[in-house]
Amino acid sequence: MKLPHFVKQDQYISKSLKEDSLKRSKEHFSSIISPENVTECLRRMYFRIKAKDHTNENWFAESAHKHCVSNKWAYYFSKCKKIILIDSNIQVAHSSYNIGGIIDSYIEFDDCRYIVKLKPVTEEEFQIIKEKGPKRKHVIETIVYLWLAEFEDGLLIYENNDNQESIVYQVVPYAPALRAVQDKCRELMEYQMRGIAPKKISGGNAKKECEKCEYKNVC
């Protein structure tokens, strides 16, 4: 399609934005375990906290999008007459397990208080979740945040990126899942202190996880 003479596609600003996003993505690392990563391969988690080179060039853009969605929902909560927004973007951590992250919102509804985790997803992912329920990794992540915040009730909210449709799930603490996460964090801390990477995973799910891993080039 030919553009009118008073409109032209910009090259320079677009290039600068892309270069900046790529640079920030490449420089991303964290020595603290994030609850969103606790279901990953232990070796992948190790490479992340050791700041190894990775291939996720969209990390910063994805992170910025999640942050905007989180702020949007905090605004929604603040305007809803039946919900009280107590706080948003709350940092929580546990030094004994070297784990920490950010809770999107902390709300009160019908005399009950909830922490909120938001997950923007594609149309395809949303329809699968609508049919089969929330993803296991997101449920476990929410359980970890409940533990870190010392809460008994959490909300896991999925938002469809295409049309902003949402699904809300309630999540409560589940001790067996939390113990498994705590054991994994301890194990990772031992590898971190020794400076030795965990062994490669094997089994039925290994190929699937390795294909999507951003550290497969250094693994």
C-alpha positions as CSV (number, residue, x, y, z in Angstrom):
1,M,0.0,0.0,0.0
2,K,1.4,3.4,-1.0
3,L,1.4,6.0,1.8
4,P,0.2,9.6,1.3
5,H,3.0,12.1,0.8
6,F,2.5,13.5,4.4
7,V,3.1,10.1,6.0
8,K,6.3,8.0,5.9
9,Q,7.6,5.1,7.8
10,D,10.2,6.0,10.4
11,Q,13.5,4.1,10.3
12,Y,15.8,5.9,12.8
13,I,13.6,6.0,15.9
14,S,12.5,2.4,15.3
15,K,16.1,1.3,14.9
16,S,17.1,3.1,18.1
17,L,14.3,1.5,20.1
18,K,15.0,-1.9,18.8
19,E,18.7,-1.6,19.6
20,D,18.0,-0.4,23.1
21,S,15.5,-3.2,23.8
22,L,18.0,-5.8,22.5
23,K,20.8,-4.3,24.6
24,R,18.7,-4.4,27.8
25,S,17.6,-8.0,27.0
26,K,21.1,-9.1,26.5
27,E,22.2,-7.5,29.8
28,H,19.4,-9.1,31.8
29,F,20.3,-11.4,34.6
30,S,19.4,-11.9,38.2
31,S,21.3,-13.6,41.0
32,I,18.0,-14.1,42.8
33,I,15.7,-16.9,41.9
34,S,12.3,-15.7,40.5
35,P,9.1,-17.6,41.4
36,E,8.2,-17.6,37.7
37,N,11.2,-19.8,37.0
38,V,10.9,-22.4,39.8
39,T,9.4,-25.1,37.5
40,E,12.3,-24.8,35.0
41,C,15.2,-27.2,34.5
42,L,17.7,-26.7,37.4
43,R,20.5,-26.2,34.8
44,R,18.6,-23.4,33.1
45,M,18.0,-21.7,36.4
46,Y,21.7,-22.0,37.2
47,F,22.8,-20.4,33.9
48,R,20.4,-17.5,34.6
49,I,21.7,-16.6,38.0
50,K,25.3,-17.0,36.7
51,A,24.5,-14.4,34.0
52,K,25.4,-16.6,31.0
53,D,24.7,-15.4,27.5
54,H,21.1,-16.1,26.4
55,T,19.1,-15.9,23.2
56,N,15.9,-14.2,24.4
57,E,16.1,-11.0,22.5
58,N,12.6,-10.0,23.4
59,W,13.0,-10.2,27.2
60,F,12.9,-6.5,27.8
61,A,9.8,-5.9,25.6
62,E,8.0,-8.8,27.2
63,S,8.9,-7.5,30.7
64,A,7.7,-4.0,29.8
65,H,4.4,-5.4,28.5
66,K,3.8,-7.4,31.7
67,H,4.6,-4.3,33.7
68,C,2.0,-2.2,31.8
69,V,-0.6,-4.9,32.1
70,S,0.0,-5.0,35.9
71,N,-0.4,-1.2,36.2
72,K,-3.6,-1.4,34.1
73,W,-5.1,-3.9,36.4
74,A,-4.1,-1.9,39.5
75,Y,-6.0,1.0,37.9
76,Y,-9.0,-1.3,37.3
77,F,-9.0,-2.4,40.9
78,S,-8.8,1.2,42.2
79,K,-11.9,2.1,40.2
80,C,-14.0,-0.9,41.1
81,K,-16.5,0.0,43.9
82,K,-16.5,-3.5,45.3
83,I,-12.7,-3.9,45.4
84,I,-10.2,-2.1,47.6
85,L,-6.7,-1.8,46.1
86,I,-4.4,-1.8,49.1
87,D,-1.0,-1.8,47.2
88,S,0.6,-2.7,43.9
89,N,4.0,-3.8,42.6
90,I,5.1,-5.2,45.9
91,Q,8.5,-6.7,46.3
92,V,8.8,-9.9,48.4
93,A,11.7,-12.2,49.1
94,H,13.1,-14.9,51.3
95,S,16.9,-14.7,52.0
96,S,17.2,-18.3,53.2
97,Y,16.1,-19.6,49.8
98,N,17.5,-16.8,47.6
99,I,14.1,-16.3,46.1
100,G,12.1,-13.1,45.4
101,G,9.9,-11.2,43.0
102,I,7.1,-8.8,42.6
103,I,3.4,-9.2,43.4
104,D,1.2,-7.3,40.9
105,S,-1.5,-6.2,43.3
106,Y,-2.8,-6.6,46.9
107,I,-6.6,-6.2,47.1
108,E,-9.5,-6.7,49.4
109,F,-12.8,-8.0,48.3
110,D,-15.8,-9.0,50.4
111,D,-13.7,-8.9,53.6
112,C,-11.1,-11.2,52.2
113,R,-7.6,-10.1,51.1
114,Y,-5.8,-11.5,48.0
115,I,-2.5,-11.2,46.3
116,V,-2.8,-11.0,42.5
117,K,-0.6,-12.4,39.8
118,L,-1.3,-11.4,36.2
119,K,-0.5,-13.3,33.1
120,P,-1.0,-11.7,29.6
121,V,-1.2,-14.5,27.0
122,T,-1.9,-15.0,23.3
123,E,-5.3,-15.8,21.9
124,E,-4.2,-19.4,21.4
125,E,-2.9,-19.8,24.9
126,F,-6.0,-18.2,26.3
127,Q,-8.4,-20.6,24.6
128,I,-6.3,-23.6,25.9
129,I,-6.4,-22.2,29.4
130,K,-10.1,-21.6,29.1
131,E,-10.7,-25.2,28.2
132,K,-8.1,-27.0,30.3
133,G,-7.5,-24.6,33.3
134,P,-4.5,-22.6,34.4
135,K,-0.9,-23.7,33.6
136,R,0.8,-25.7,36.3
137,K,3.8,-23.4,36.4
138,H,1.7,-20.4,37.0
139,V,-0.2,-22.1,39.8
140,I,3.0,-23.0,41.5
141,E,4.4,-19.5,41.0
142,T,1.3,-18.1,42.7
143,I,1.7,-20.6,45.6
144,V,5.3,-19.4,46.1
145,Y,4.1,-15.8,46.2
146,L,1.5,-16.7,48.8
147,W,4.3,-18.2,50.9
148,L,6.6,-15.2,50.4
149,A,3.8,-12.7,51.3
150,E,2.4,-14.9,54.1
151,F,-1.0,-15.0,52.6
152,E,-3.7,-17.6,52.4
153,D,-5.6,-16.4,49.3
154,G,-4.3,-15.6,45.8
155,L,-5.8,-14.7,42.4
156,L,-4.2,-15.8,39.2
157,I,-5.6,-13.7,36.3
158,Y,-5.0,-14.4,32.6
159,E,-5.6,-11.7,30.1
160,N,-6.0,-12.2,26.4
161,N,-3.6,-9.9,24.6
162,D,-6.0,-9.7,21.6
163,N,-9.2,-8.6,23.2
164,Q,-8.5,-8.1,26.9
165,E,-10.8,-10.9,27.9
166,S,-9.8,-12.3,31.3
167,I,-10.2,-15.5,33.4
168,V,-9.7,-15.3,37.2
169,Y,-8.6,-18.4,39.2
170,Q,-8.4,-18.5,43.0
171,V,-5.3,-20.2,44.4
172,V,-4.6,-21.3,48.0
173,P,-1.3,-22.7,49.6
174,Y,-0.4,-26.2,48.8
175,A,2.4,-27.6,51.0
176,P,3.8,-30.4,48.8
177,A,4.4,-28.0,45.9
178,L,6.0,-25.5,48.2
179,R,8.3,-28.1,49.8
180,A,9.4,-29.2,46.3
181,V,10.3,-25.5,45.4
182,Q,12.2,-25.0,48.7
183,D,14.2,-28.2,48.1
184,K,15.0,-27.0,44.5
185,C,16.1,-23.6,45.7
186,R,18.4,-25.2,48.3
187,E,19.9,-27.5,45.7
188,L,20.5,-24.6,43.3
189,M,22.2,-22.6,46.0
190,E,24.6,-25.5,46.6
191,Y,25.5,-25.6,42.9
192,Q,25.9,-21.8,42.9
193,M,28.3,-21.9,45.8
194,R,30.4,-24.6,44.3
195,G,30.4,-23.0,40.8
196,I,29.3,-26.3,39.2
197,A,26.4,-26.5,36.8
198,P,23.7,-29.2,37.5
199,K,23.6,-32.1,35.1
200,K,21.5,-32.0,32.0
201,I,17.9,-33.1,32.3
202,S,16.6,-36.3,30.7
203,G,13.3,-38.0,30.2
204,G,10.2,-37.3,28.2
205,N,10.0,-33.5,28.8
206,A,13.7,-32.8,28.3
207,K,13.5,-32.2,24.5
208,K,10.5,-29.9,24.8
209,E,12.2,-27.8,27.5
210,C,15.5,-27.7,25.8
211,E,14.0,-26.4,22.5
212,K,12.5,-23.3,24.2
213,C,15.5,-22.7,26.6
214,E,17.3,-19.4,26.0
215,Y,20.6,-21.0,27.3
216,K,20.7,-23.9,24.9
217,N,23.7,-22.4,23.1
218,V,25.8,-22.6,26.3
219,C,24.3,-25.7,27.8
